[in-house]
Each structure stands twice: as C-alpha cells, then as structure tokens.
C-alpha cells in the first residue's frame, strides 16, 4: 500500500525522547542559553533571599529599643531591591531566550514543511488537510511551550525547592526540611499518576478536534458541490455531530482537570497547615522567633505557588508532548521516492523518453501497468488513449517520478530517472494537468510560478501563446487580479489556459499534457491546440487524451488497456487496423466528439 493513513503517524504513548530531540536546537545560540540560565539563577537567589530579609525586618521591629531608623530603612530597601531583582532577572531571562525559542520553532516548522514536500503522492492523496494543519499548528505551539517552560520553570522550581529545603535544614529542625521534601514528593507523584490517567481524554479531544476541523475544511473546499445539491443543512448536521463528540470529550478533559487541581490544592493546604502548626508550637514555647515564623510561612507560600504552577506545567508539557508526537510522527513518515547518493543532474540533449518493460501497482494486489515498453523520440509527440483506469495518468506520474516503478526502468536520453536528482528531472519537464488548481493569489503570481525570476514581458509572452492576453487585459486589475482559493473565481477554461501559460513560461524540453484542453469550449480548444502544437514541435511530448480529436496529429498514438499496450501507430494506421483505436474513434464519432477536431 503506497498511501499513508492517518493512523500510521498517530503515535502511541508519549515518547520522552522528544524532549531530548529538541535540545540540539538550543545549541545554535549557546551563548544566549548560558546567559539566560545565569539570569535564572540570579532571579531564584534573589527570590529565596526575600523571606530571609523579611525575617530580619520582623525581628528588628520585634526587639528594637531605640529610635535609629538607618537599619530598618536599609532592610526595607534591601527587601524591595531583592523583589525587584527577582522580577527583573526573570524578565531579562525571557527576553534573552526569546530568540532561541522562536528560531527553534522556525527550524522545526521548516523541517516538517520540507519533509511533507518530499513525501510521495500517495501520502498527500490520503491526507486530511484540516487535521494535518491542526497537527502542525498544535505541534509548533507545543515546541515553544516545551522550550520555554521546561528550561525556565521546571529547573528553577527544582532549584528553589533545594535552596529552601537547605535553609530550613540548616536553621531549624530537620522535620521542616523533611516535611517540605515529603510534600513535594507526594505532590509530584499525585500529579504524574493523575495526569497519565487523564491523557486519554486529551488525546481523544485532539482527535475529535481534528475530525471536526477536517469536516469543516472539506465542506468549505467543496462549497459549490454543497450548493449544487442544496445540502447546507446536511453539512451543518454532520459538522454538529462532530462538534458534539468533541464537546463531550472536552467535558471529560475539564472535569478530570478540576479533580486534578482539587487534589493538588488539598496536598498544598495540608502541607502548609502542618508546617505552620509546627512553627506556631515552637513560637509559643519560645524556641522560635516571630520573624522565623513569618519566614517559614513566606517560604511555604513562595514554594507552593511555583510548585502548583509546576503541576500546571507538567500537565501542559504532557499535552504539548501529545501534540508534538503527531508533528514528529509526520517527520517519521517514510520518504519513498529518494535520490541516489550523490545523484547527478539530468542532462537533456534531444529529450528522448523511454519506458522499458515498466510494471507498477499502487497496491500489490492491483497491478496498474504490466510490461509497458514505449519510446518517444526526441521532439516528437506520443499520445496515450484508452478506457478510464487503464493506466494513462500513471505513465505521467511515473515519468515525473511521483512514484518509482516496481519493475523495468524509465530513461531520458539514456539516463535512468532514478539515477538523477529529482530536482533536475522536474526542471526539465512541464505538466499541464487535467484538473488545474491555482494558488490563492494573483494571475501574475500563478503564471510566474513556472519561472519565478521571469520578467513581466516574459509573462505577457506566455499569455499570448496561451491565448489569454486579451482576457487579462480586459480585467480591471490585469495581472494583479486575485483568482480565489484553488482558482474558483475563474472558469475552467481560464484556469486551464493559466496552467498552459505557466508551462510555456517554464519552457521545458519535455511536456506532459494530461487532458490539457478538457475544460475548453470548441473555439478555445482549437486556439490552444494550435499553440500547444506549435510548442510541441520543439519538445518531446507525452499527451494523455480522452477526446481522440485532440491528438490526431501526434506522430505516435498508443492505446493502453488494463495496463498493457494493445495498439500503437499514427492516426491513419490505427484506423486502418480496425482495432481498439478504430472502435474508440467510431464511438466518439457517433457522439459527435470528433467534430471538435
């Protein structure tokens, strides 16, 4: 099976190696990372010193017997400076690290984008565009979250826990430090176990979100079809079914989150209460000052606020990993059409194309081409006709190397196309497809896509050859006219002529015409055929046709049926043979098709 289903990159349990795979992206800005870590340490040291300074202030006012104000003013100033330093260095840390996180997102997004373009046509024929877009969006957001919060929230919180435990251990009974560490361990275990349990709801919610979004995008892309059949309410009901399933899944996620938050709050409240009871008893016994009680309370508040946030961070990291696993799963999708090691560029002289005993199947149990041998002499046109499903378009896909052949070989000027780089191969081939899909941009942009560096004069020349110049000149915005999504603002014939102009601008030595005039009326078809015939005189052309009238001037015509060549010759020879081609011609003649030629 050559297609890759949605399940093949869904991923199983979250792989924590994803986190390690992000670390190399930090190395590009090693200096910034180290500076940010330095700011992090300074911010935490300042933060941990704040309760100690508060203790000194309380103890001073508890025992003061004179009117001197220099000491309390210094303590209060120091308290304020420490609080400011804690916030300032945290903000400086974020500012320094911002470039690192954004650059990592850029690198990974580009890597996924490039990989998706390397995947074979089977993957893209089976993909769900809406769900795929959501996977990329959530995955890149998850990467940013991981890089920021994993480094600057988890590590600082652990550092803060260690510092506070050390202060309590050195200044008070070990029971305080043990209570803090014990509560942290209980909190962490509860958070981890409960979060693992509720991840099933997060995955389900994401999956249903993908489905609803895919349904919406698919419906909007097929807007005209929906209108043709008056199925607006049907589409709305179908979409609402998906939304209802998503709503139910989201409710499970929300309720499980509320239970998790409540459990964490109970652990925090119990721990703080226990420590305050211990401290209050010692204050009553005179073994602890009021300032030390205030310090312990401040430490507990300072500790459990980020610890509670750490619980949130852990939950979010797990959700981010769930999102990233699908993004990374895309990167693991196998590239089935790859260049050979150090593949040279294709060198085209005359441009002879040869199919040598080619066999191919999209699925192993359903062969499409069987032992097909064809030679297209340089500068000549070979037309392929036959019933639907016979393998005509597959020949074009194999020549363009959307897939590799299963048996035999395809060569251009004696060079096996598997031995040359795909980039150079496709630079030398121009394609006019049957179903032209345009970018949601201007007419000028879509034509210039064939040769981005082309001048405006070159674009107008291509327009003239494609019989489109008059049409564009009549438009108020000319080349700047927007074509709409997939070119829906243009007629089928106009889109087809833009596709032809784009190929003419590319000016390749080899052409593939896949029903290139299928969307044109009789008058437009004749003008386009004249242009294409003129262009094809200097190019090797593979023309796939259903209407035989469009290919009667081809030097060779090949009849393909059930993946095999059943006849080959020119128009007159095949008619005289009285075989499959003659029957197709007679049938189209009865339906008036040949009169179009």
N, C-alpha and C positions, 0 to 999 in steps of 0.2 A: 504494500500500500504506500503510495507516494505522498499522500496528504498527511498532515499532522493535525490530529484532532485536538480539541481544547483540553482533553484530559491528559494529553501527553506532556504538558508542561505545567500542570496544576501543582505538582509537588506534594510530598507527604508531610510528615512532621517537620516543624521549622528546623532548619539546619543552622546551628550557631556558627558554623564556619563562614556564614555570610558576613558576620561581623569582622572576622579576620580578613576576608577578601576586600573589605573597604579600607583597611589600613594602608595599603600601598598608595592610595590616592592622597594620603596625608604627606607623603614624602616629597611631593613637588614643592611644598612650602615648609620645609623642615624648620627654618628659622622662625617663621610665624607661629608654628605649632609650639616650639620651645618657649617663645615669648609669651604666648597665651597661657601655657602651663605655669610660667613664672608668675603671671598676674593672678592666676587661680590660687596659687599657694599664698601669695601675699593677701589676697582677699580673705581666704579662710583663716589665716593667722590673725588678721585684724578682727574678723568676726568672733573668733574664740576668745580674744582678749577683752571684748566688750563686757561680758558678765564679770570678769575679774575686776575691771575698772569700776563697774557698778558696785561690787562688793566693797572696794576701798572707799568709795564715796559714802555708802551707808555706814560703814564702820567709823569713818571720820566724824560724821554728824552724830553718831551714837555716843562718842566719847569726847567730843570737843568741849573745852572749858575756857577757851579764850576767844577773842574777837577777831583774830587774824583771818583774813579771807584769801590770802595768797594760795594756800594749799588746796582748799575746795575749788577755787577758780581754776587752778591748774588741772585738778582731777576732772572737773566738768568739761574743760576744754579738751583734755585728752580723750574723754568719753565720746565727745562729739566728733573729734578727728578720726577716732577708730571706726565709728559708724560710717563716716564719710568715706574713709579708705576702703572699707569692706564693699560699699556700693561702687565706688569709683573703679577699683581694680576689677570688679566683676564686669562692669560695662566696658572697660578697656579690653578685657579678655575677649568679650563677644565681638567688639569692633575689629580686633586683630585677627580673630579666627574666621570672620565672615567670608573673606576671600577664599579661604581654604575650603569651606563647605560649599560655596557656590561653584567653585571650579570643579570640585568632585562631582557635583550634580551634573555639571556641563559635560564632563568627560564620560560619565556613565550613560547619560542620555544619548550622547553622540554614538557611543559604542553600541547601544541597543538599536538605534536607528540604522546604523551601518549594517549591523548583523541582519536586521529584518530585510534589508535590500539584498543581502547575499542569499537568503533562503530561496528555495526553488518555488516555482509557480504553484505546486501542489499545496504548499503551506498557505499561500495567500488566497487560493481558491476556497480553502476550508476555514479560513479565519472568520472571526466575528469582530467586525471593525469597532463597534461600540465598546464591547468588552475589552478588546485589545487596548483601546485608547484609555480606558479606565485603569487597566493594569499598569500602563506606563505612567499615568498621572499619579496614582497612589504610590507606585514604587519609588519614583523620584522624590516625592514628598517624604516618604519613609526614610530614604537615604539621608536627606538633610536632617531629619529628626535624629536619626541614629548618631550621625557625626557630631551634632551639637550637644545632645543631652547625654550620650554615653560617656563622652570625654569630660564634659563640664558640669555634669550633675551627679552621676554615679560615683566617679572617682573623688570629687570634692566632698560628697556626703560621707563616703567611707573614711576619708582623711579627717573629717570633722568628728566623726564617731570615735576614731582612735585618739585624737587630741583630748576630747572631753573625758573619755574613759581614763586616760593617763593622768589628767588633772585631778579627777575625783579619787583615783587610786593613791596618788602622792599626797593629797591634802586631807583625805578623810578615810573612813573605814573602807576596807575592800568591798563591803557589802554594796556600796553605792556603785562602784565600777561594775561589779558582777550583775547588779540589777539592770544597769544600762545595757550591758552586753547581752544579758539574757533576754531582755525585752526586744532588742534589735533582732536577735536570732529568731524568736517566736514570730515577730512581725514579718521577717523575711520569708520564713517557711510558710506561714499562712498565705502571704501574698503570692508566692511561687506556685504552691499547690492549687490555690483557688483560681489563679489566672490560667494555669494549664487546663483546668476543668472548663472554664468559660470560653476558651479559644475556639471550641467547636461552634459556638454561637457567632463568633466574629467571622469565622470562615464562611459559615452559612449565609450570614448577612452580606458579605462581599460578593459571594457567588450570585445571590439573588439580585444584588445591585447591578452586577454585570449583565444579567439576563434582562432586567427591565430596561437598562440603558441600550443594550443591543436591539431590543424590540423597538424602542423609540426611534433610534437612528435608522433602522431598517425601514420602518414605516415612513419616515420623512424622506428618505432617499427614493422611495417608491411613491412619492406624492401623487404623481399622475395616475398610476395604476389604482391607487385608493379612490381617486375621484372618478375614474372610468366606471368602477363598479359600485359607487356610492357606499363604500364600506367605512365611512368615517366612524360611525358608532361601533361597528365591529372592531376596528382598530383600537378605539378608546376602551372597549370592554376587555380586549386582550391585554392591553397595557395595564389596566387597573387590576387584572388578575395577578400580573407580575408584581405590581406595587403592593397589593395586599399581602402576598407572600413575603415580600421584603419588609413590610410593616410588622408582620408577626415575628420575623427573625430579629428585627431591631428591638422589639419589646423584650424578647428574651435577653438580648445583649444589655439593655438598660436595666432590667431587673437584677440580672446577675452582677452588674456593676454596683448597683445600690447595696446588694448584700456584701460585696467585697469591701466597699467603703465603710459600711457599718462595722464589719469585723475588724478592720484596721483601726477605726476610731475607738472601739472597745479596748483593744490592746494598748493603744496610746494612753487612753484615760486611766486604765488600771495601773500602768507603769508609773505615770506621773503621780497618781494618788499615793502609791506605795512609797515612792521616794520622798514625797512631801510629809507623809506620816512619820517616816524615819527621821527626817530632818527636824520636824517640829518637836518630836520627843527629845532630841538632843539639845535643842534650844531651851526647852523647859528645864532640862537637867543642868543647864549652864555649860554643856560640853561643846556648844556651837554658838557662834555669834549670829545676830540678826542679819548681818551683811553676808555671812556664809549661806544662810538660808535663802536669802534673795539671790545669791549667785547660783546655787543649785537649781532654784526654780527657773532662773533665766537660762541656764544651760539646758534644762529639760525642754523648755519652750523652743529654744534655739535648735535643739537636736531633733525634736519630733516634727517640727514644721518641715524641714527638708526631708526627714525620713518619711513623712506622709507623702511629700512630693515624690520621694524616691519610689514609693508604691505606685503612684500615678505614672512615673517614668517607666517603671518596669512593665506595667500594663501596656503603655503606649509603645514601648520597644517591642514587646511581643506582637502587637498588632502591626507595627511597622515591618517586622520580620515576615509576618504573614503576607503583607503587601509586596515586600521585596522579593520573596521567594518566587512569585509569579513573574516578576520582572527578570530575575536571574534565570528563571526557567526558560524565558524567551532566548536568552543567550546560550542556553544549553540545547536549544532546538538544532538538530544536525544540519549542516550545510551540505546538501547532497551533490551540488554541482560546484566543483572546486578546480582551481587552476593547478596544473602540474608544477612541481618545484622549478622555479626559475623559468617559467614558461615564456618563450619569446613572443614578440608581437607578430600578428599575422601580416604577411607580405602579399599584397594583392597585385598581380600583374594584369592578366586578362580578366580574371574573375570566374574561371570555370568552377562549377559546383558539381560534386559527385556524391550520390548516395550509393554505397556499396553493400548490398545484401543486408540492409538495415532491418532490425527487428526491435520492437518496442511495445511495452504494455504499461498502462498506468497502474493496473492491478495484475498480479501474477496470473490469475485465472481468466483474464480477459485480454488477450493479445489485440493490439491495435494495428501494428504494422508487422508484416511477415515476409522477410526476404525481399525487400524493395530495393531495386537497383535502378538508379536514374543518373543520367549525365546531362547537365545543362551547359552547353558550350559557351564560352566567353562571349558576352554581348548579345546572346540570344534569349528568347522568352520561352519558358516551358509553362504551359497551363495544365493545371490538375483539376479534373472534374470527376463527378461520381456522386452516388447517393450519400445522404447525410449519415455520419457515423462511420464513413469508410476510411478515415484517417487523413483527410486532406489538410486540415489545420494543424494536425500533429506534425506533418512534414515541416511546416513553417516554425513551429515551436522548437523542434529538434535542431533545425538549421541555426536558429537564433540562440540555441543552447539554453533554453529554459529548462530542458531536461537533457540527460545524456542517454545515448542509445543503449539498449540492452545487448544488442548483437550487431556486428558489422561496423561500418565507420562512415562518417561524413567528412569530406575534404573540400578545401577551396584551393585551387591551383596546386594540388598535390599535398597540401598541409592538412593533416587531421585536425579538426577544430578542437579536439580535446587536448592537443599538444600546444596550443597557443593560448594567450591570455584572453579571458572573456571580454575585457575592456577593448582590446584591439579588434576582436571579432565583431563586436557590436558597433564599433565605429565605422565599419565598412559595410554595414547592412542597414537599409532603411525599410521601415514597415508602415504600410497603410492598413490598419485593421478594419474589420467589418463594423465593429461597434466602437466608435471613436468617443473616448472620454477625455474631456479637456480640464485643465486646471481652472479653479475659480479665480480667474484673473482676466486680463485684457486679451483681445485678439492678438495684439502685437506680441505680448509675452508668450502666448501659446505657439505662435509661429516661430518666434525666435528661439524657442526651446530646442529646435532642431540644430541650432548653431548659436549658442548664447553670445558669442562675440561678433555676430553678423551686424552689418550696418543697416540703417533704415532703408537705404537704396536696395540692398540685397533682399530685404523683406518684401519690398514692393515688387521686385522682380519675380520672386516666388509666388506672390499673389497673382500677378499677371498670368504666369504659367498655369496656375491652378484655376483660372477663370473666376477669380474672386475680387479683382481690383475694383470693378465698378460698384459691387455691393458694399465694400468697405468705404469707398469714397462717398457713398450716399449717406452713411451713418454720421450723425452729428458729431460724435467723438472719434470717428475714424478708428485708428489702431488702438486707441485707449478705451474702446467700448468693452464693458465688462460682459463676459459670456455666462456668468452664473455658475452655480455648483454643477460639475460634470457637463458644463456647456448647455444647460437646459434652456437658456434664453435664445438659443439658435435652433434653426431647423436641422433635421437630419442631414440634408444635403449640404448646408452651410458648414456644419461640423466636419463632414467628410472632406470638403474642399480645404478646410483649415488643416486637416491632417495631411492632405496631399501637399499643400504648400509647405508644411513643416518638413516633410521628407525631401521635397525639392530643394529647400534651403540647406539641408544636411548634405545633399549631393553625394550619396554613397555609390560605390561601384556595383553593389548588389541590391536588388529590390525584392521585397516580398509584398505582393498585393493580395490581401485576403478579402475578397468581395469588395474591392475598393470603390465600386460605383453602386453598391447595393442600395444606398439611400437616395439616389438621384433620380430625377424625372428624366424622360427621354431626351429632352433638349440639353439639359445639363450633362447627362451621361455622355452624349456624343462629344461635347466640348471637352470634357475631362478625359475621355478615351483618346481623343486626338493629342492632348497634352501628354498623357501617360505613354502613348505610343512613341511620341517624339523623344521623350526622356529615355524610354526603354531601349531605343536604338543604340545607345552607348553603354548600356548596363546589362548585366546578367539578371534576369527577372524570373522569379517564381510567382506565377499568378494562380491563385485559388479562386475558382469561379463556380457559381451555380447556374447563372444565365449564360448559355453557350454562345449567345450572340456577342458577348464582350470579349471573346478570346479566339474568334475565328481566324485572326491574322497572326496568331502565335506560330513560331517555327515548329514547335512540337506541342502536342496535346496528349496527355496521359490520362487514362481512365483508371481510377482507383476504386476497388470494390472489396469490402471486408478485409482491408489491409493488404491487398495484393494488386499488382499491376495486371490488368486484364487486357488492355489495349494501349497502343502508342503509335503516333503518327501525326501528320498535319490534318487540317480540317477535311480537305478533299479526300485524302487517303482513307480516313476513318469512315467517312460517309460511304465511300465505295466498298469498304469491307463489309458493311451491313451488320455490324456487331452491336455491342453495348452503346457505343457513342451514337451510332445511327438511330438507335431506339430512343435515346435521350433527346436527340435533335428532333425527331418526329413528334415526340410527346410535347416538347416545348413549342413546336410549330403549331400543333393543334390548339394550344392555349394562347397562341398569339405572341409568344415571347420572342421568337426570332425576328419579328418585325421591328424590334427595338434596335437591332444592329444596324 
